[in-house]
Amino acid sequence: MSIIGIVAVAENYAIGKDGRLPWHYPADLKHFKETTSGHAVVMGMNTWRSLGKPLPNRLNIVLSRSAQIDRAENLIFLRSEKEAIDLAKFLRCDLFVIGGQKTYAEFAELIEAWIVTKVPQTVDDADVFMPEDFLNGFSSVETRSLSDALRVETFRR
Ligand SMILES: NC(=O)c1ccc[n+]([C@@H]2O[C@H](COP(=O)([O-])OP(=O)(O)OC[C@H]3O[C@@H](n4cnc5c(N)ncnc54)[C@H](OP(=O)(O)O)[C@@H]3O)[C@@H](O)[C@H]2O)c1
């Protein structure tokens, strides 16, 4: 079982704006789907609100300390990152941390690998960011192109 962060990051480390992704790259959405399908994904309540429904073919774990959400297929609702990790260990599957900012921060110490899409733009009015040092202590192990504009790089601790 591995805990893997997956994120798309702008040149200024922006990852979101107004509760949404500030860009639309079909090649990145396809990469995200292919990488995470068949595994467990864990997300924070705000990212859950932006999705609105569970991602298909994945166990969707949504974290909140207080909110209630309606039941749906492939959806589990938990109260802490520890509960999510315990569950993934028991299921013996990989756990992909899929955001957003607060959730990445809560899992930062536990993440063993990062899969980072480098978005070739700067988002001036973004409201959520990755810390500039989030890859400190990690080494790049693979880079590949998703499209002309996008590269995805994998880092391991
Ligand atoms: N670029 C990317 O790859 C990417 C990926 C995902 C999301 N995003 C963007 O990021 C933004 C959302 O990020 P965000 O930081 O506002 O919110 P978030 O991380 O999606 O959700 C935060 C909420 O999740 C719950 N939560 C987080 N960690 C928890 C923990 N350890 N235990 C229990 N509950 C926990 C809390 O909910 P309660 O307050 O209800 O307790 C917290 O307020 C959106 O703009 C989204 O589009 C970008």
The ligand as an SDF file (V2000), in Angstrom:
LIG
                    3D

 48 52  0  0  0  0  0  0  0  0999 V2000
   -4.8400   21.4220   -9.0620 N   0  0  0  0  0  0  0  0  0  0  0  0
   -5.1820   20.2890   -8.4790 C   0  0  0  0  0  0  0  0  0  0  0  0
   -4.5860   19.2340   -8.7600 O   0  0  0  0  0  0  0  0  0  0  0  0
   -6.3050   20.2670   -7.4720 C   0  0  0  0  0  0  0  0  0  0  0  0
   -6.7100   19.0610   -6.9150 C   0  0  0  0  0  0  0  0  0  0  0  0
   -7.7680   19.0730   -5.9910 C   0  0  0  0  0  0  0  0  0  0  0  0
   -8.3820   20.2710   -5.6530 C   0  0  0  0  0  0  0  0  0  0  0  0
   -7.9540   21.4120   -6.2140 N   0  0  0  0  0  0  0  0  0  0  0  0
   -8.5910   22.7030   -5.8560 C   0  0  0  0  0  0  0  0  0  0  0  0
   -8.3730   22.9450   -4.4800 O   0  0  0  0  0  0  0  0  0  0  0  0
   -9.4490   23.7380   -3.9730 C   0  0  0  0  0  0  0  0  0  0  0  0
  -10.0040   23.0820   -2.7200 C   0  0  0  0  0  0  0  0  0  0  0  0
   -8.9760   23.0320   -1.7310 O   0  0  0  0  0  0  0  0  0  0  0  0
   -9.2470   23.4600   -0.2090 P   0  0  0  0  0  0  0  0  0  0  0  0
   -7.9440   23.5240    0.4900 O   0  0  0  0  0  0  0  0  0  0  0  0
  -10.1320   24.6560   -0.2050 O   0  0  0  0  0  0  0  0  0  0  0  0
  -10.1610   22.2630    0.3390 O   0  0  0  0  0  0  0  0  0  0  0  0
  -10.0890   20.6610    0.4660 P   0  0  0  0  0  0  0  0  0  0  0  0
   -8.7480   20.2340    0.9240 O   0  0  0  0  0  0  0  0  0  0  0  0
  -10.6710   20.0640   -0.7460 O   0  0  0  0  0  0  0  0  0  0  0  0
  -11.1600   20.4670    1.6350 O   0  0  0  0  0  0  0  0  0  0  0  0
  -10.8960   20.9920    2.9290 C   0  0  0  0  0  0  0  0  0  0  0  0
  -11.8710   20.4160    3.9210 C   0  0  0  0  0  0  0  0  0  0  0  0
  -11.7480   18.9980    3.9360 O   0  0  0  0  0  0  0  0  0  0  0  0
  -11.8570   18.5080    5.2540 C   0  0  0  0  0  0  0  0  0  0  0  0
  -10.5790   17.9210    5.6500 N   0  0  0  0  0  0  0  0  0  0  0  0
   -9.3530   18.1190    5.0920 C   0  0  0  0  0  0  0  0  0  0  0  0
   -8.4270   17.3800    5.7110 N   0  0  0  0  0  0  0  0  0  0  0  0
   -9.0740   16.7090    6.6960 C   0  0  0  0  0  0  0  0  0  0  0  0
   -8.6720   15.7850    7.6930 C   0  0  0  0  0  0  0  0  0  0  0  0
   -7.3830   15.3950    7.8000 N   0  0  0  0  0  0  0  0  0  0  0  0
   -9.6110   15.3060    8.5480 N   0  0  0  0  0  0  0  0  0  0  0  0
  -10.9040   15.6740    8.4460 C   0  0  0  0  0  0  0  0  0  0  0  0
  -11.3560   16.5490    7.5140 N   0  0  0  0  0  0  0  0  0  0  0  0
  -10.4490   17.0520    6.6710 C   0  0  0  0  0  0  0  0  0  0  0  0
  -12.2610   19.7010    6.1100 C   0  0  0  0  0  0  0  0  0  0  0  0
  -13.6710   19.7850    5.9730 O   0  0  0  0  0  0  0  0  0  0  0  0
  -14.6380   20.3600    7.1380 P   0  0  0  0  0  0  0  0  0  0  0  0
  -14.3330   21.8390    7.1750 O   0  0  0  0  0  0  0  0  0  0  0  0
  -16.0220   20.0470    6.6400 O   0  0  0  0  0  0  0  0  0  0  0  0
  -14.2720   19.6580    8.4010 O   0  0  0  0  0  0  0  0  0  0  0  0
  -11.6080   20.8510    5.3450 C   0  0  0  0  0  0  0  0  0  0  0  0
  -12.1820   22.1150    5.6170 O   0  0  0  0  0  0  0  0  0  0  0  0
  -10.4550   23.8650   -5.1270 C   0  0  0  0  0  0  0  0  0  0  0  0
  -10.2240   25.0950   -5.8080 O   0  0  0  0  0  0  0  0  0  0  0  0
  -10.0890   22.7070   -6.0230 C   0  0  0  0  0  0  0  0  0  0  0  0
  -10.4690   22.9090   -7.3790 O   0  0  0  0  0  0  0  0  0  0  0  0
   -6.9390   21.4440   -7.1100 C   0  0  0  0  0  0  0  0  0  0  0  0
  1  2  1  0
  2  3  2  0
  2  4  1  0
  4  5  1  0
  4 48  2  0
  5  6  2  0
  6  7  1  0
  7  8  2  0
  8  9  1  0
  8 48  1  0
  9 10  1  0
  9 46  1  0
 10 11  1  0
 11 12  1  0
 11 44  1  0
 12 13  1  0
 13 14  1  0
 14 15  2  0
 14 16  1  0
 14 17  1  0
 17 18  1  0
 18 19  2  0
 18 20  1  0
 18 21  1  0
 21 22  1  0
 22 23  1  0
 23 24  1  0
 23 42  1  0
 24 25  1  0
 25 26  1  0
 25 36  1  0
 26 27  1  0
 26 35  1  0
 27 28  2  0
 28 29  1  0
 29 30  1  0
 29 35  2  0
 30 31  1  0
 30 32  2  0
 32 33  1  0
 33 34  2  0
 34 35  1  0
 36 37  1  0
 36 42  1  0
 37 38  1  0
 38 39  2  0
 38 40  1  0
 38 41  1  0
 42 43  1  0
 44 45  1  0
 44 46  1  0
 46 47  1  0
M  CHG  2   8   1  16  -1
M  END
$$$$
